[in-house]
């Protein structure tokens, strides 16, 4: 079974929890983890340093596009970081759980 990990970051913890909860409730992601990170980046020509929240979501490959679209719609940033990468999973039971719980897309 093919799995995908989708990640995004934003500077609002409540909004991060809202996005994580929403995509899991909609069954677009089987699970979502939120971690705090220190982000350093360039925006509008300025060097920025911001504490942010990273949301890491696991989904079935078939639901990845719908998950990314939902994150984009819920995200407050003008240009949100939304990264997706395929996951290798050697545990068929875990892979089946992710697929079963992210079939909403």
PyMOL commands that place a pseudoatom at each C-alpha (Angstrom):
pseudoatom trace, name=CA, resn=UNK, resi=1, chain=A, elem=C, hetatm=0, pos=[0.000, 0.000, 0.000]
pseudoatom trace, name=CA, resn=UNK, resi=2, chain=A, elem=C, hetatm=0, pos=[1.271, 3.421, -0.896]
pseudoatom trace, name=CA, resn=UNK, resi=3, chain=A, elem=C, hetatm=0, pos=[1.359, 6.039, 1.848]
pseudoatom trace, name=CA, resn=UNK, resi=4, chain=A, elem=C, hetatm=0, pos=[2.182, 9.747, 1.755]
pseudoatom trace, name=CA, resn=UNK, resi=5, chain=A, elem=C, hetatm=0, pos=[3.333, 12.136, 4.452]
pseudoatom trace, name=CA, resn=UNK, resi=6, chain=A, elem=C, hetatm=0, pos=[2.102, 15.713, 4.048]
pseudoatom trace, name=CA, resn=UNK, resi=7, chain=A, elem=C, hetatm=0, pos=[3.651, 18.520, 6.110]
pseudoatom trace, name=CA, resn=UNK, resi=8, chain=A, elem=C, hetatm=0, pos=[2.893, 22.189, 6.599]
pseudoatom trace, name=CA, resn=UNK, resi=9, chain=A, elem=C, hetatm=0, pos=[3.919, 24.911, 9.045]
pseudoatom trace, name=CA, resn=UNK, resi=10, chain=A, elem=C, hetatm=0, pos=[2.126, 27.926, 10.476]
pseudoatom trace, name=CA, resn=UNK, resi=11, chain=A, elem=C, hetatm=0, pos=[2.578, 30.385, 13.327]
pseudoatom trace, name=CA, resn=UNK, resi=12, chain=A, elem=C, hetatm=0, pos=[-0.730, 29.814, 15.139]
pseudoatom trace, name=CA, resn=UNK, resi=13, chain=A, elem=C, hetatm=0, pos=[-1.064, 26.781, 17.430]
pseudoatom trace, name=CA, resn=UNK, resi=14, chain=A, elem=C, hetatm=0, pos=[-4.859, 26.949, 17.585]
pseudoatom trace, name=CA, resn=UNK, resi=15, chain=A, elem=C, hetatm=0, pos=[-5.104, 27.054, 13.791]
pseudoatom trace, name=CA, resn=UNK, resi=16, chain=A, elem=C, hetatm=0, pos=[-2.619, 24.161, 13.562]
pseudoatom trace, name=CA, resn=UNK, resi=17, chain=A, elem=C, hetatm=0, pos=[-4.856, 22.081, 15.853]
pseudoatom trace, name=CA, resn=UNK, resi=18, chain=A, elem=C, hetatm=0, pos=[-7.913, 23.102, 13.812]
pseudoatom trace, name=CA, resn=UNK, resi=19, chain=A, elem=C, hetatm=0, pos=[-6.280, 21.993, 10.556]
pseudoatom trace, name=CA, resn=UNK, resi=20, chain=A, elem=C, hetatm=0, pos=[-5.049, 18.724, 12.081]
pseudoatom trace, name=CA, resn=UNK, resi=21, chain=A, elem=C, hetatm=0, pos=[-8.414, 17.922, 13.639]
pseudoatom trace, name=CA, resn=UNK, resi=22, chain=A, elem=C, hetatm=0, pos=[-10.346, 18.864, 10.482]
pseudoatom trace, name=CA, resn=UNK, resi=23, chain=A, elem=C, hetatm=0, pos=[-8.345, 16.667, 8.090]
pseudoatom trace, name=CA, resn=UNK, resi=24, chain=A, elem=C, hetatm=0, pos=[-8.521, 13.696, 10.469]
pseudoatom trace, name=CA, resn=UNK, resi=25, chain=A, elem=C, hetatm=0, pos=[-12.273, 14.199, 11.023]
pseudoatom trace, name=CA, resn=UNK, resi=26, chain=A, elem=C, hetatm=0, pos=[-12.785, 14.352, 7.239]
pseudoatom trace, name=CA, resn=UNK, resi=27, chain=A, elem=C, hetatm=0, pos=[-10.749, 11.138, 6.902]
pseudoatom trace, name=CA, resn=UNK, resi=28, chain=A, elem=C, hetatm=0, pos=[-8.256, 12.842, 4.592]
pseudoatom trace, name=CA, resn=UNK, resi=29, chain=A, elem=C, hetatm=0, pos=[-5.454, 11.921, 7.015]
pseudoatom trace, name=CA, resn=UNK, resi=30, chain=A, elem=C, hetatm=0, pos=[-5.283, 8.969, 9.378]
pseudoatom trace, name=CA, resn=UNK, resi=31, chain=A, elem=C, hetatm=0, pos=[-3.325, 10.983, 11.928]
pseudoatom trace, name=CA, resn=UNK, resi=32, chain=A, elem=C, hetatm=0, pos=[-1.598, 14.311, 12.429]
pseudoatom trace, name=CA, resn=UNK, resi=33, chain=A, elem=C, hetatm=0, pos=[1.228, 15.299, 14.734]
pseudoatom trace, name=CA, resn=UNK, resi=34, chain=A, elem=C, hetatm=0, pos=[1.961, 18.882, 15.734]
pseudoatom trace, name=CA, resn=UNK, resi=35, chain=A, elem=C, hetatm=0, pos=[5.461, 19.940, 16.809]
pseudoatom trace, name=CA, resn=UNK, resi=36, chain=A, elem=C, hetatm=0, pos=[6.977, 23.338, 17.508]
pseudoatom trace, name=CA, resn=UNK, resi=37, chain=A, elem=C, hetatm=0, pos=[9.873, 24.467, 15.327]
pseudoatom trace, name=CA, resn=UNK, resi=38, chain=A, elem=C, hetatm=0, pos=[11.969, 27.603, 14.910]
pseudoatom trace, name=CA, resn=UNK, resi=39, chain=A, elem=C, hetatm=0, pos=[11.726, 28.730, 11.290]
pseudoatom trace, name=CA, resn=UNK, resi=40, chain=A, elem=C, hetatm=0, pos=[14.251, 30.990, 9.597]
pseudoatom trace, name=CA, resn=UNK, resi=41, chain=A, elem=C, hetatm=0, pos=[13.314, 32.108, 6.111]
pseudoatom trace, name=CA, resn=UNK, resi=42, chain=A, elem=C, hetatm=0, pos=[13.308, 35.000, 3.662]
pseudoatom trace, name=CA, resn=UNK, resi=43, chain=A, elem=C, hetatm=0, pos=[9.962, 36.691, 2.910]
pseudoatom trace, name=CA, resn=UNK, resi=44, chain=A, elem=C, hetatm=0, pos=[9.422, 39.917, 0.955]
pseudoatom trace, name=CA, resn=UNK, resi=45, chain=A, elem=C, hetatm=0, pos=[13.179, 40.494, 0.925]
pseudoatom trace, name=CA, resn=UNK, resi=46, chain=A, elem=C, hetatm=0, pos=[13.554, 40.325, 4.705]
pseudoatom trace, name=CA, resn=UNK, resi=47, chain=A, elem=C, hetatm=0, pos=[15.140, 37.646, 6.848]
pseudoatom trace, name=CA, resn=UNK, resi=48, chain=A, elem=C, hetatm=0, pos=[12.500, 36.324, 9.252]
pseudoatom trace, name=CA, resn=UNK, resi=49, chain=A, elem=C, hetatm=0, pos=[12.773, 34.174, 12.357]
pseudoatom trace, name=CA, resn=UNK, resi=50, chain=A, elem=C, hetatm=0, pos=[9.466, 32.814, 13.646]
pseudoatom trace, name=CA, resn=UNK, resi=51, chain=A, elem=C, hetatm=0, pos=[8.368, 30.097, 16.033]
pseudoatom trace, name=CA, resn=UNK, resi=52, chain=A, elem=C, hetatm=0, pos=[5.975, 27.881, 14.095]
pseudoatom trace, name=CA, resn=UNK, resi=53, chain=A, elem=C, hetatm=0, pos=[3.959, 24.691, 14.413]
pseudoatom trace, name=CA, resn=UNK, resi=54, chain=A, elem=C, hetatm=0, pos=[4.684, 21.841, 11.997]
pseudoatom trace, name=CA, resn=UNK, resi=55, chain=A, elem=C, hetatm=0, pos=[1.788, 19.526, 11.177]
pseudoatom trace, name=CA, resn=UNK, resi=56, chain=A, elem=C, hetatm=0, pos=[2.825, 16.126, 9.848]
pseudoatom trace, name=CA, resn=UNK, resi=57, chain=A, elem=C, hetatm=0, pos=[-0.044, 14.085, 8.422]
pseudoatom trace, name=CA, resn=UNK, resi=58, chain=A, elem=C, hetatm=0, pos=[-0.125, 10.486, 7.145]
pseudoatom trace, name=CA, resn=UNK, resi=59, chain=A, elem=C, hetatm=0, pos=[-2.490, 9.543, 4.344]
pseudoatom trace, name=CA, resn=UNK, resi=60, chain=A, elem=C, hetatm=0, pos=[-3.137, 7.035, 1.578]
pseudoatom trace, name=CA, resn=UNK, resi=61, chain=A, elem=C, hetatm=0, pos=[-1.567, 8.000, -1.739]
pseudoatom trace, name=CA, resn=UNK, resi=62, chain=A, elem=C, hetatm=0, pos=[-5.055, 8.129, -3.276]
pseudoatom trace, name=CA, resn=UNK, resi=63, chain=A, elem=C, hetatm=0, pos=[-6.081, 10.822, -0.753]
pseudoatom trace, name=CA, resn=UNK, resi=64, chain=A, elem=C, hetatm=0, pos=[-2.922, 12.956, -0.895]
pseudoatom trace, name=CA, resn=UNK, resi=65, chain=A, elem=C, hetatm=0, pos=[-4.224, 15.500, -3.424]
pseudoatom trace, name=CA, resn=UNK, resi=66, chain=A, elem=C, hetatm=0, pos=[-7.483, 16.003, -1.503]
pseudoatom trace, name=CA, resn=UNK, resi=67, chain=A, elem=C, hetatm=0, pos=[-5.541, 16.374, 1.760]
pseudoatom trace, name=CA, resn=UNK, resi=68, chain=A, elem=C, hetatm=0, pos=[-3.256, 18.994, 0.226]
pseudoatom trace, name=CA, resn=UNK, resi=69, chain=A, elem=C, hetatm=0, pos=[-6.257, 20.890, -1.161]
pseudoatom trace, name=CA, resn=UNK, resi=70, chain=A, elem=C, hetatm=0, pos=[-7.930, 20.894, 2.256]
pseudoatom trace, name=CA, resn=UNK, resi=71, chain=A, elem=C, hetatm=0, pos=[-4.763, 22.134, 3.972]
pseudoatom trace, name=CA, resn=UNK, resi=72, chain=A, elem=C, hetatm=0, pos=[-4.433, 24.902, 1.373]
pseudoatom trace, name=CA, resn=UNK, resi=73, chain=A, elem=C, hetatm=0, pos=[-8.061, 25.957, 1.924]
pseudoatom trace, name=CA, resn=UNK, resi=74, chain=A, elem=C, hetatm=0, pos=[-7.687, 26.017, 5.724]
pseudoatom trace, name=CA, resn=UNK, resi=75, chain=A, elem=C, hetatm=0, pos=[-4.217, 27.576, 5.852]
pseudoatom trace, name=CA, resn=UNK, resi=76, chain=A, elem=C, hetatm=0, pos=[-3.934, 31.283, 6.760]
pseudoatom trace, name=CA, resn=UNK, resi=77, chain=A, elem=C, hetatm=0, pos=[-0.682, 31.987, 4.866]
pseudoatom trace, name=CA, resn=UNK, resi=78, chain=A, elem=C, hetatm=0, pos=[-0.609, 33.701, 1.487]
pseudoatom trace, name=CA, resn=UNK, resi=79, chain=A, elem=C, hetatm=0, pos=[1.877, 31.051, 0.302]
pseudoatom trace, name=CA, resn=UNK, resi=80, chain=A, elem=C, hetatm=0, pos=[1.726, 28.029, 2.614]
pseudoatom trace, name=CA, resn=UNK, resi=81, chain=A, elem=C, hetatm=0, pos=[4.416, 25.393, 2.672]
pseudoatom trace, name=CA, resn=UNK, resi=82, chain=A, elem=C, hetatm=0, pos=[2.715, 22.117, 1.782]
pseudoatom trace, name=CA, resn=UNK, resi=83, chain=A, elem=C, hetatm=0, pos=[5.166, 19.292, 1.177]
pseudoatom trace, name=CA, resn=UNK, resi=84, chain=A, elem=C, hetatm=0, pos=[4.317, 15.701, 0.311]
pseudoatom trace, name=CA, resn=UNK, resi=85, chain=A, elem=C, hetatm=0, pos=[6.600, 12.709, 0.148]
pseudoatom trace, name=CA, resn=UNK, resi=86, chain=A, elem=C, hetatm=0, pos=[6.002, 9.004, -0.349]
pseudoatom trace, name=CA, resn=UNK, resi=87, chain=A, elem=C, hetatm=0, pos=[6.540, 6.805, 2.689]
pseudoatom trace, name=CA, resn=UNK, resi=88, chain=A, elem=C, hetatm=0, pos=[8.066, 3.364, 2.821]
pseudoatom trace, name=CA, resn=UNK, resi=89, chain=A, elem=C, hetatm=0, pos=[6.184, 1.250, 5.340]
pseudoatom trace, name=CA, resn=UNK, resi=90, chain=A, elem=C, hetatm=0, pos=[7.234, -2.306, 6.096]
pseudoatom trace, name=CA, resn=UNK, resi=91, chain=A, elem=C, hetatm=0, pos=[4.352, -2.874, 8.503]
pseudoatom trace, name=CA, resn=UNK, resi=92, chain=A, elem=C, hetatm=0, pos=[1.288, -4.008, 6.515]
pseudoatom trace, name=CA, resn=UNK, resi=93, chain=A, elem=C, hetatm=0, pos=[-1.017, -3.594, 9.530]
pseudoatom trace, name=CA, resn=UNK, resi=94, chain=A, elem=C, hetatm=0, pos=[-0.006, 0.062, 10.027]
pseudoatom trace, name=CA, resn=UNK, resi=95, chain=A, elem=C, hetatm=0, pos=[-0.241, 0.758, 6.300]
pseudoatom trace, name=CA, resn=UNK, resi=96, chain=A, elem=C, hetatm=0, pos=[-3.738, -0.754, 6.209]
pseudoatom trace, name=CA, resn=UNK, resi=97, chain=A, elem=C, hetatm=0, pos=[-4.742, 1.379, 9.213]
pseudoatom trace, name=CA, resn=UNK, resi=98, chain=A, elem=C, hetatm=0, pos=[-3.568, 4.559, 7.442]
pseudoatom trace, name=CA, resn=UNK, resi=99, chain=A, elem=C, hetatm=0, pos=[-5.387, 3.637, 4.242]
pseudoatom trace, name=CA, resn=UNK, resi=100, chain=A, elem=C, hetatm=0, pos=[-8.586, 2.663, 6.088]
pseudoatom trace, name=CA, resn=UNK, resi=101, chain=A, elem=C, hetatm=0, pos=[-8.583, 5.919, 8.060]
pseudoatom trace, name=CA, resn=UNK, resi=102, chain=A, elem=C, hetatm=0, pos=[-7.760, 8.254, 5.195]
pseudoatom trace, name=CA, resn=UNK, resi=103, chain=A, elem=C, hetatm=0, pos=[-10.185, 6.988, 2.578]
pseudoatom trace, name=CA, resn=UNK, resi=104, chain=A, elem=C, hetatm=0, pos=[-12.322, 10.122, 2.727]
pseudoatom trace, name=CA, resn=UNK, resi=105, chain=A, elem=C, hetatm=0, pos=[-10.415, 11.795, -0.103]
for i in range(1, 105): cmd.bond("trace and resi %d" % i, "trace and resi %d" % (i + 1))
show_as sticks, trace
zoom trace
